[in-house]
Amino acid sequence: MRVAALRSEEIHIAAHVPPDQIDSLTADGFEIYAGDSMQSMYVGINIYGRNEQLSDVRVRQAMLYSVDLDGMWGTIAGGFGTKLDCQIVAPGGFGYNPDVQTYPYDPERAKALLAEAGYPDGFTITGSATTGRYFRDRTFMDALVAQWAQVGITVEMEYPESSVWLQELIDQTLPPIMNIGLNWYLADNTTSMWGPVGDTAPDPDFIEMTAAKRTIGDPVEREAVVKDIAAYICDNAQALHAYTIPALYALSPNLPELSFSKSFEIFIPTE
């Protein structure tokens, strides 16, 4: 609808342009801004620590091994943004750990881990997907669910209205699988939402690390701890960090020279 409105001159700037329409828009004279952001597509796995199956690290690791992240980034995001390395920030972000790498796509290893954890036939859980809150969010989540189904994990998805989703987020009543765009912060950049710390599965090591981080004033020492936490989060498969959410805008020809920030802000010249 945004692209149609742009073509009909109802609007002059369209955000979240589908990657597969960029070539045709360019050919028709529209200008394209393609930039990165400081917001990452995050998928929580057992975010409140209340799910029995997902409290097993082998199950969470299996879920990461079963995801073809390269393929999803290349198709759903169109290769825009930055594919993440199993951590919330991309290279250059505060706390980025170059030694942490994404789980390779290995469905057979995923199935073996599920069998080892006692789920050779898989299991069923619930999930939630936002729709239009972030760039191609529902498309991404549906593709993710399809890949998990290939190894026997069935995720029964809910698609709440944005206001309902936000209230469930505030009330901590979302299903154990959910997505959100998480922003980066100059002072921290450890995932703020994750599992399995929660009512039934506290993780004292993680709690101790995050508590210690809050008392460190020196930014160099603090970043070293943030890097250690990033490695711990990845090793324990606490979440799927997919890619930075791209900023893709299509603009009508002959607009003033606009500039864009990594916070999705558009700056319009006043003179």
Rosetta silent file (secondary structure, phi, psi, omega in degrees, C-alpha in Angstrom):
SEQUENCE: MRVAALRSEEIHIAAHVPPDQIDSLTADGFEIYAGDSMQSMYVGINIYGRNEQLSDVRVRQAMLYSVDLDGMWGTIAGGFGTKLDCQIVAPGGFGYNPDVQTYPYDPERAKALLAEAGYPDGFTITGSATTGRYFRDRTFMDALVAQWAQVGITVEMEYPESSVWLQELIDQTLPPIMNIGLNWYLADNTTSMWGPVGDTAPDPDFIEMTAAKRTIGDPVEREAVVKDIAAYICDNAQALHAYTIPALYALSPNLPELSFSKSFEIFIPTE
SCORE:     score description
SCORE:     0.000 S_00000001
   1 L     0.000  -38.379  179.627    0.000    0.000    0.000 S_00000001
   2 H   -63.586  -42.661 -179.338    2.855    2.398    0.789 S_00000001
   3 H   -66.427  -40.352  177.599    4.463    1.823   -2.595 S_00000001
   4 H   -62.254  -40.616  178.406    1.118    2.268   -4.378 S_00000001
   5 H   -65.699  -35.712  177.839    0.569    5.534   -2.510 S_00000001
   6 H   -65.696  -44.817 -178.191    4.044    6.684   -3.517 S_00000001
   7 H   -66.037  -31.669 -179.514    3.424    5.892   -7.172 S_00000001
   8 L   -87.805    2.475  178.533    0.079    7.721   -7.106 S_00000001
   9 L    67.641   20.319  171.726    1.745   10.750   -5.457 S_00000001
  10 L   -70.781  -32.190  175.762   -0.423   10.497   -2.341 S_00000001
  11 L  -131.193  165.915 -179.818    2.839   10.422   -0.384 S_00000001
  12 L  -116.195  -11.100  177.766    6.399   11.386   -1.244 S_00000001
  13 E  -136.110  126.704  176.706    8.337    9.064    1.080 S_00000001
  14 E  -116.672  125.870  179.303    7.615    5.383    1.614 S_00000001
  15 E   -95.754  163.915  177.508    9.314    3.534    4.459 S_00000001
  16 L    53.986   47.528 -179.187    9.968   -0.206    4.804 S_00000001
  17 L   -68.746  130.724  176.894   10.026   -0.707    1.053 S_00000001
  18 L   -60.100  132.422 -177.038    9.970   -4.414    0.103 S_00000001
  19 H   -56.626  -32.238 -176.928   13.396   -5.311   -1.335 S_00000001
  20 H   -74.106   -3.422  178.142   11.857   -6.980   -4.385 S_00000001
  21 H  -106.044   -1.428 -174.820   10.341   -3.654   -5.487 S_00000001
  22 H   -66.603  -43.132 -178.030   13.502   -1.569   -5.334 S_00000001
  23 H   -61.324  -44.235 -178.522   14.654   -2.301   -8.891 S_00000001
  24 H   -68.466  -36.647  177.697   11.314   -1.330  -10.437 S_00000001
  25 H   -65.647  -41.814  177.941   11.080    1.813   -8.324 S_00000001
  26 H   -62.740  -42.727 -179.975   14.596    2.828   -9.346 S_00000001
  27 H   -63.074  -28.327 -179.400   13.791    2.173  -12.994 S_00000001
  28 L   -91.159    8.758  172.376   10.767    4.453  -12.694 S_00000001
  29 L    96.792   -1.115  177.709   12.833    7.340  -11.370 S_00000001
  30 L   -77.721  148.838  178.027   12.252    7.049   -7.656 S_00000001
  31 E   -93.479  146.546 -178.089   15.219    7.510   -5.353 S_00000001
  32 E  -119.074  131.028  168.650   16.138    4.832   -2.845 S_00000001
  33 E  -110.080  120.998  178.334   17.781    5.282    0.518 S_00000001
  34 E  -121.848  110.096 -177.875   19.155    2.031    1.901 S_00000001
  35 E  -132.433  170.896  177.518   20.787    2.332    5.294 S_00000001
  36 L   -93.415  175.723  177.466   21.566    0.366    8.404 S_00000001
  37 L  -140.850  173.445  174.396   20.120    0.930   11.860 S_00000001
  38 L  -107.178   42.383  176.736   20.970    0.472   15.505 S_00000001
  39 E  -136.036  132.630 -174.610   18.022   -1.874   16.023 S_00000001
  40 E  -115.555  140.422  174.793   18.258   -5.647   15.756 S_00000001
  41 E   -75.303  114.802 -175.170   15.635   -8.266   14.970 S_00000001
  42 E  -116.492  137.778  173.857   15.582  -10.421   18.086 S_00000001
  43 E  -120.730  114.313 -179.971   13.656  -13.630   18.652 S_00000001
  44 E   -76.874  139.294  177.839   13.259  -14.618   22.286 S_00000001
  45 E  -121.031  105.994 -176.833   13.437  -18.306   23.171 S_00000001
  46 L    64.707   53.000 -169.671   11.782  -19.015   26.527 S_00000001
  47 L   -63.514  -24.793  179.097   11.882  -15.344   27.438 S_00000001
  48 L  -107.360    1.648  178.116   10.335  -15.802   30.883 S_00000001
  49 L    68.212   29.883 -174.028   11.945  -19.149   31.666 S_00000001
  50 L  -111.280   -0.450 -177.053    8.586  -20.866   32.119 S_00000001
  51 L  -101.504  127.592 -175.027    8.646  -23.460   29.323 S_00000001
  52 L   -64.176  -49.610 -176.677    9.870  -26.948   30.173 S_00000001
  53 H   -61.856  -43.406 -175.384   11.130  -27.949   26.734 S_00000001
  54 H   -78.806   -5.243  175.226   12.949  -24.675   26.122 S_00000001
  55 H   -76.957  -11.153  177.669   14.634  -24.772   29.522 S_00000001
  56 L   -89.501  120.618 -176.569   16.959  -27.442   28.072 S_00000001
  57 H   -59.905  -30.688  179.992   19.972  -25.800   26.426 S_00000001
  58 H   -65.549  -34.906  177.826   20.163  -28.624   23.869 S_00000001
  59 H   -67.577  -45.046 -179.953   16.684  -27.751   22.630 S_00000001
  60 H   -64.292  -39.743  177.184   17.553  -24.082   22.291 S_00000001
  61 H   -64.352  -39.435  177.539   20.767  -24.928   20.475 S_00000001
  62 H   -59.634  -38.259 -179.619   18.819  -27.213   18.154 S_00000001
  63 H   -64.966  -34.950  178.622   16.539  -24.315   17.305 S_00000001
  64 H   -76.033  -36.894  177.773   19.504  -22.183   16.265 S_00000001
  65 H   -66.343  -22.243 -175.678   21.124  -24.966   14.247 S_00000001
  66 L   -89.694    5.275 -176.422   17.883  -25.406   12.304 S_00000001
  67 L  -106.453  122.934  173.581   17.803  -21.815   11.002 S_00000001
  68 L   -86.147   81.260 -174.012   19.265  -20.879    7.617 S_00000001
  69 H   -68.290  -35.500  177.866   20.019  -17.334    8.691 S_00000001
  70 H   -59.834  -45.513 -179.208   22.077  -16.521    5.596 S_00000001
  71 H   -65.461  -40.500 -179.042   19.157  -17.463    3.368 S_00000001
  72 H   -67.894  -41.027  178.482   16.604  -15.539    5.432 S_00000001
  73 H   -64.501  -42.205 -177.398   18.727  -12.406    5.532 S_00000001
  74 H   -69.172  -30.911 -176.718   19.388  -12.591    1.800 S_00000001
  75 H   -98.232  -57.042 -175.105   15.748  -13.089    0.813 S_00000001
  76 L   -68.911  -43.301  177.748   13.484  -11.552    3.453 S_00000001
  77 L   -90.823   -4.567  179.442   15.773   -8.605    4.220 S_00000001
  78 L    66.723   17.829 -176.778   17.092   -8.553    0.660 S_00000001
  79 L    78.431    5.586  177.655   20.641   -8.519    1.999 S_00000001
  80 L   -87.703  164.519 -171.062   20.034   -5.091    3.517 S_00000001
  81 L    73.068 -163.179 -179.521   20.993   -4.315    7.076 S_00000001
  82 L  -129.674  125.956  175.579   23.744   -6.435    8.622 S_00000001
  83 E   -66.820  132.552 -174.222   23.508  -10.126    9.408 S_00000001
  84 L   -88.878  154.583 -179.231   24.330  -10.550   13.088 S_00000001
  85 L  -102.622   62.980  174.785   26.899  -12.858   14.644 S_00000001
  86 L    59.312   30.984  178.995   24.804  -14.450   17.404 S_00000001
  87 L  -155.652  161.596 -170.864   24.774  -11.169   19.362 S_00000001
  88 L   -69.165  -29.159 -175.496   22.669   -8.044   19.480 S_00000001
  89 L  -106.642  155.396  174.447   25.198   -5.676   17.874 S_00000001
  90 L   -90.378  169.723  176.472   26.971   -5.679   14.528 S_00000001
  91 L   -51.784  135.538 -177.958   30.704   -5.011   14.113 S_00000001
  92 L    98.598  -17.554  178.366   31.538   -1.575   15.424 S_00000001
  93 L   -79.134  153.771  179.777   28.845   -1.618   18.096 S_00000001
  94 L   -61.656  125.178  178.127   29.731   -1.314   21.769 S_00000001
  95 L    88.167    3.743  178.027   30.462   -4.778   23.147 S_00000001
  96 L   -61.080  130.187 -178.968   30.706   -6.554   19.778 S_00000001
  97 L  -108.787  108.398 -176.777   32.615   -9.795   20.308 S_00000001
  98 L   -67.814  -14.317 -179.908   34.475  -10.907   17.150 S_00000001
  99 L   -86.078   -6.159 -179.719   34.956  -14.389   18.603 S_00000001
 100 L   -95.828  128.234 -177.480   31.197  -15.068   18.696 S_00000001
 101 L  -129.796  152.323  179.685   29.759  -16.563   15.527 S_00000001
 102 L   -62.638  145.824  174.576   26.308  -17.606   14.335 S_00000001
 103 L   -62.206  130.822  177.742   25.333  -21.271   14.633 S_00000001
 104 L   -68.121  151.774  178.587   25.852  -22.921   11.229 S_00000001
 105 L   -70.950  112.460 -174.638   22.777  -24.238    9.441 S_00000001
 106 L  -150.468   79.492 -178.111   22.761  -27.939   10.347 S_00000001
 107 H   -58.735  -34.350 -179.720   19.279  -29.542   10.541 S_00000001
 108 H   -67.372  -39.937  176.746   20.699  -32.999   11.192 S_00000001
 109 H   -65.604  -37.030  177.611   22.632  -31.785   14.193 S_00000001
 110 H   -60.983  -45.684  179.604   19.470  -30.045   15.374 S_00000001
 111 H   -63.400  -38.642  179.403   17.504  -33.303   15.171 S_00000001
 112 H   -64.964  -40.663  178.665   20.249  -35.158   17.046 S_00000001
 113 H   -65.759  -39.498  177.827   20.204  -32.598   19.851 S_00000001
 114 H   -63.130  -42.202  178.377   16.415  -32.824   20.116 S_00000001
 115 H   -64.274  -41.187  178.803   16.636  -36.620   20.367 S_00000001
 116 H   -62.647  -33.546 -179.964   19.364  -36.322   23.008 S_00000001
 117 L   -81.386   -3.655  178.402   17.127  -33.982   24.986 S_00000001
 118 L    98.111   16.745 -179.300   14.286  -36.523   24.882 S_00000001
 119 L  -126.839   60.057 -178.702   12.276  -35.085   21.976 S_00000001
 120 L   -63.754  -24.834  179.162   13.006  -37.368   18.993 S_00000001
 121 L  -102.920   10.577  179.740    9.556  -36.614   17.579 S_00000001
 122 L    78.176 -164.207 -178.795    9.704  -32.918   18.386 S_00000001
 123 E  -163.896  173.768 -179.245    7.137  -30.957   20.368 S_00000001
 124 E  -121.701  134.652  177.033    4.626  -28.103   20.081 S_00000001
 125 E  -136.691  175.702  178.957    4.901  -24.657   21.656 S_00000001
 126 E  -109.282  155.722  179.276    3.261  -21.263   21.177 S_00000001
 127 E  -146.635  170.259 -179.813    4.684  -18.107   19.678 S_00000001
 128 E  -136.516  138.498  177.798    3.808  -14.526   18.841 S_00000001
 129 L  -127.079  134.107  171.984    4.645  -12.442   15.787 S_00000001
 130 L   -76.843  156.386 -179.637    4.294   -8.711   15.314 S_00000001
 131 L  -128.455  106.155  177.595    2.768   -7.511   12.052 S_00000001
 132 L    80.788    2.812  177.155    4.139   -4.345   10.495 S_00000001
 133 L   -77.462  -33.505  178.847    5.775   -3.094   13.654 S_00000001
 134 L  -128.977  168.608 -176.605    9.215   -3.865   12.233 S_00000001
 135 L   -60.499  113.085  176.063   10.576   -4.404    8.732 S_00000001
 136 L    50.857   39.752 -173.296    8.956   -7.568    7.262 S_00000001
 137 H   -65.628  -49.082 -178.619    8.546   -8.921   10.790 S_00000001
 138 H   -66.740  -38.273  176.753    5.674  -11.335   10.230 S_00000001
 139 H   -59.222  -43.727  179.024    7.248  -12.646    7.021 S_00000001
 140 H   -62.963  -46.691 -177.482   10.443  -13.328    8.939 S_00000001
 141 H   -66.168  -38.600  178.263    8.672  -15.083   11.802 S_00000001
 142 H   -64.254  -39.634  177.458    6.569  -17.240    9.474 S_00000001
 143 H   -66.417  -38.204  178.460    9.714  -18.347    7.630 S_00000001
 144 H   -63.274  -44.862  179.061   11.413  -19.092   10.931 S_00000001
 145 H   -61.676  -39.348  179.049    8.490  -21.224   12.082 S_00000001
 146 H   -63.698  -36.851  179.066    8.607  -23.153    8.796 S_00000001
 147 H   -71.387  -38.938  176.753   12.285  -23.931    9.330 S_00000001
 148 H   -64.010  -34.606  179.442   11.702  -25.119   12.887 S_00000001
 149 H   -62.844  -28.188 -178.820    8.920  -27.365   11.619 S_00000001
 150 L   -65.682  -21.775  178.764   11.469  -29.119    9.406 S_00000001
 151 L  -107.827    6.933  174.409   13.179  -30.538   12.510 S_00000001
 152 L   102.289    4.191  179.178    9.942  -31.355   14.355 S_00000001
 153 E   -97.628  113.131 -179.861    9.345  -28.199   16.393 S_00000001
 154 E   -98.070  122.513  177.931    5.825  -26.906   15.819 S_00000001
 155 E  -110.969  113.462  177.368    5.219  -23.294   16.832 S_00000001
 156 E   -84.875  109.339 -169.730    1.558  -22.326   16.978 S_00000001
 157 E   -88.508  145.194  169.280    1.689  -18.623   16.187 S_00000001
 158 E  -111.860  148.468  179.874   -0.448  -15.773   17.442 S_00000001
 159 L  -128.373   73.244 -175.247   -0.673  -12.477   15.557 S_00000001
 160 L   -70.967  155.562  169.992   -1.968   -9.909   18.059 S_00000001
 161 L   -60.588  154.596 -173.376   -2.805   -6.332   17.210 S_00000001
 162 H   -57.527  -41.310 -179.374    0.079   -3.999   18.000 S_00000001
 163 H   -67.106  -37.272  177.875   -1.580   -2.526   21.099 S_00000001
 164 H   -66.924  -44.456  178.411   -2.401   -6.001   22.423 S_00000001
 165 H   -58.719  -44.469 -178.212    1.151   -7.185   21.753 S_00000001
 166 H   -64.092  -39.697  179.171    2.586   -4.183   23.575 S_00000001
 167 H   -67.319  -38.895  177.064    0.387   -4.763   26.618 S_00000001
 168 H   -65.377  -35.465  175.768    1.363   -8.431   26.706 S_00000001
 169 H   -63.164  -45.195  179.515    5.004   -7.370   26.530 S_00000001
 170 H   -63.967  -41.409 -177.119    4.496   -5.019   29.479 S_00000001
 171 H   -81.521   -4.536 -176.999    2.580   -7.653   31.434 S_00000001
 172 L    56.922   48.233  179.018    5.136  -10.370   30.568 S_00000001
 173 L  -121.359   12.341  175.125    2.425  -12.635   29.181 S_00000001
 174 L   -66.093  157.673  175.840    3.762  -13.162   25.658 S_00000001
 175 L   -63.744  169.115 -177.294    4.343  -16.765   24.552 S_00000001
 176 L   -66.087  -21.703  175.212    7.818  -18.271   25.028 S_00000001
 177 E  -109.563  124.902 -179.081    8.694  -17.540   21.380 S_00000001
 178 E  -155.406  163.610  176.623    8.380  -13.884   20.347 S_00000001
 179 E  -122.628  156.142  176.163   10.092  -11.213   18.271 S_00000001
 180 E  -161.738  153.156  171.052   11.017   -7.633   18.942 S_00000001
 181 E   -90.887  114.486 -178.943   13.314   -4.967   17.532 S_00000001
 182 E   -99.516  129.681 -179.706   15.926   -4.301   20.207 S_00000001
 183 E   -83.627  152.669  174.851   17.817   -1.014   20.143 S_00000001
 184 L   -85.914  156.628  177.712   21.516   -0.665   20.823 S_00000001
 185 L  -135.509  142.091 -175.057   22.825    1.446   23.678 S_00000001
 186 L   -65.472  -26.082 -173.085   26.207    3.074   24.022 S_00000001
 187 L   -99.376   -7.120 -171.090   26.671    1.924   27.608 S_00000001
 188 L  -138.088  -91.322 -177.277   25.450   -1.663   27.493 S_00000001
 189 L    67.891   41.540  160.787   24.323   -3.808   24.538 S_00000001
 190 L  -108.197  146.171 -176.726   23.582   -7.016   26.342 S_00000001
 191 L   -59.236  127.669 -176.632   20.257   -8.557   25.448 S_00000001
 192 L   -87.721  -17.773  179.359   17.670   -7.238   27.870 S_00000001
 193 L  -126.699  131.308 -178.049   15.076   -9.923   27.182 S_00000001
 194 L  -172.953  172.689  171.761   15.947  -13.578   26.990 S_00000001
 195 L  -126.449  160.054   15.355   15.425  -17.038   28.526 S_00000001
 196 L  -108.505   27.252  172.380   15.754  -19.088   30.575 S_00000001
 197 L   -67.342  127.540 -178.290   16.072  -16.721   33.532 S_00000001
 198 L   178.683 -157.236 -174.958   12.589  -16.629   34.984 S_00000001
 199 L   -65.075  -37.211 -172.117   10.190  -18.030   37.537 S_00000001
 200 L  -111.751   -9.558 -174.987   11.240  -21.659   37.149 S_00000001
 201 L  -140.179   64.832  178.727   14.741  -21.579   35.672 S_00000001
 202 L   -67.167  146.714  179.444   17.014  -18.943   37.217 S_00000001
 203 L  -117.450   96.776 -174.019   20.560  -18.834   35.885 S_00000001
 204 H   -62.312  -32.888  179.891   22.851  -17.679   38.713 S_00000001
 205 H   -64.807  -44.488  179.712   25.908  -17.298   36.450 S_00000001
 206 H   -66.469  -42.278  179.180   24.087  -14.949   34.116 S_00000001
 207 H   -60.162  -40.988 -179.650   22.556  -13.019   36.997 S_00000001
 208 H   -66.331  -42.591 -179.911   25.997  -12.580   38.560 S_00000001
 209 H   -63.373  -45.888 -177.786   27.559  -11.359   35.299 S_00000001
 210 H   -69.318  -33.223  177.432   24.838   -8.826   34.598 S_00000001
 211 H   -67.605  -41.698  179.881   24.870   -7.589   38.184 S_00000001
 212 H   -64.221  -37.412 -178.422   28.652   -7.105   38.097 S_00000001
 213 H   -58.810  -36.251 -175.435   28.385   -5.201   34.811 S_00000001
 214 L   -68.732  -17.949 -176.667   26.183   -2.554   36.419 S_00000001
 215 L   -96.829   -2.164 -175.623   28.876   -1.609   38.948 S_00000001
 216 L   -92.169  120.763 -179.782   31.679   -1.022   36.424 S_00000001
 217 L   -91.088  -31.741 -178.458   32.291    2.622   35.613 S_00000001
 218 L   -71.136  123.020 -175.004   35.298    2.272   33.321 S_00000001
 219 H   -64.791  -30.891  179.425   33.998    1.865   29.736 S_00000001
 220 H   -68.960  -46.820  178.506   36.884   -0.390   28.657 S_00000001
 221 H   -64.444  -39.172 -179.213   36.363   -2.788   31.562 S_00000001
 222 H   -64.459  -42.112 -179.885   32.618   -2.627   31.058 S_00000001
 223 H   -64.151  -35.512  178.003   32.892   -3.485   27.372 S_00000001
 224 H   -61.407  -39.718  178.354   35.031   -6.516   28.197 S_00000001
 225 H   -69.568  -39.979  177.994   32.266   -7.827   30.456 S_00000001
 226 H   -59.799  -40.561  177.233   29.622   -7.073   27.815 S_00000001
 227 H   -62.739  -41.252  177.915   31.648   -9.162   25.337 S_00000001
 228 H   -63.282  -39.517  179.473   31.780  -12.039   27.823 S_00000001
 229 H   -66.800  -38.815  177.784   28.012  -11.838   28.292 S_00000001
 230 H   -59.478  -42.668  178.570   27.507  -11.877   24.524 S_00000001
 231 H   -65.156  -39.698  179.936   29.511  -15.111   24.308 S_00000001
 232 H   -64.986  -43.252  179.334   27.528  -16.625   27.177 S_00000001
 233 H   -60.344  -42.675 -179.582   24.210  -15.711   25.562 S_00000001
 234 H   -68.891  -47.682 -179.303   25.283  -17.334   22.297 S_00000001
 235 H   -57.492  -35.684 -177.584   26.736  -20.480   23.881 S_00000001
 236 L   -94.456    6.311  174.956   23.512  -20.987   25.805 S_00000001
 237 L    49.169   50.090 -177.120   21.310  -20.194   22.790 S_00000001
 238 L   -75.920  -18.923 -177.119   19.224  -17.761   24.779 S_00000001
 239 E  -164.607  165.138  170.587   17.901  -16.011   21.664 S_00000001
 240 E  -105.094  118.018  173.598   18.137  -15.708   17.911 S_00000001
 241 E  -101.642  112.681 -169.196   19.763  -12.455   16.815 S_00000001
 242 E   -90.150  -71.493 -178.480   18.996  -12.249   13.099 S_00000001
 243 E  -160.540  160.737  174.307   20.064   -8.985   11.474 S_00000001
 244 E   -67.463  142.309 -177.844   19.930   -5.262   11.959 S_00000001
 245 L   -75.428  117.061 -174.792   16.603   -3.916   10.797 S_00000001
 246 L   -71.269  151.731  172.284   17.307   -2.081    7.545 S_00000001
 247 E  -101.846  105.517 -178.520   16.167    1.446    6.829 S_00000001
 248 E  -120.563  115.772 -179.383   14.727    1.308    3.313 S_00000001
 249 E  -124.820  140.938  169.730   12.988    4.376    1.934 S_00000001
 250 E  -110.950  134.302 -173.812   11.711    5.198   -1.525 S_00000001
 251 E  -124.451  142.737  174.180   11.474    8.897   -2.333 S_00000001
 252 L   -63.524  150.842  177.829    9.736   10.855   -5.031 S_00000001
 253 L   -63.247  154.931  171.749   12.077   12.574   -7.495 S_00000001
 254 L    67.508   22.660  172.117   13.160   16.180   -6.913 S_00000001
 255 L   -76.048  160.404  173.162   12.693   16.214   -3.150 S_00000001
 256 L   -59.256  162.251  179.930   15.041   18.401   -1.070 S_00000001
 257 L   -68.158  107.908 -178.765   18.289   16.786    0.020 S_00000001
 258 L   -97.010  157.117  173.299   17.206   14.609    2.942 S_00000001
 259 E  -130.409  156.586 -173.091   19.389   12.848    5.492 S_00000001
 260 E  -131.925  147.049  177.930   18.648    9.804    7.605 S_00000001
 261 L  -107.254  169.719  176.776   19.860    8.536   10.971 S_00000001
 262 L   -78.000    3.529  175.949   20.390    5.034   12.276 S_00000001
 263 L  -107.064   20.003  178.468   17.395    5.668   14.543 S_00000001
 264 L    66.479   24.683  176.529   14.967    5.844   11.582 S_00000001
 265 L   -91.497  143.414  175.882   14.815    9.642   11.767 S_00000001
 266 E  -112.605  126.446 -179.324   14.429   11.714    8.606 S_00000001
 267 E  -106.438  120.730 -177.701   15.980   15.175    8.596 S_00000001
 268 L  -105.932  126.677 -179.083   14.398   17.703    6.247 S_00000001
 269 L   -63.410  143.911 -177.962   16.353   20.877    5.454 S_00000001
 270 L  -102.326   -6.851  179.719   14.669   24.062    6.595 S_00000001
 271 L  -124.374    0.000    0.000   16.525   26.457    4.294 S_00000001
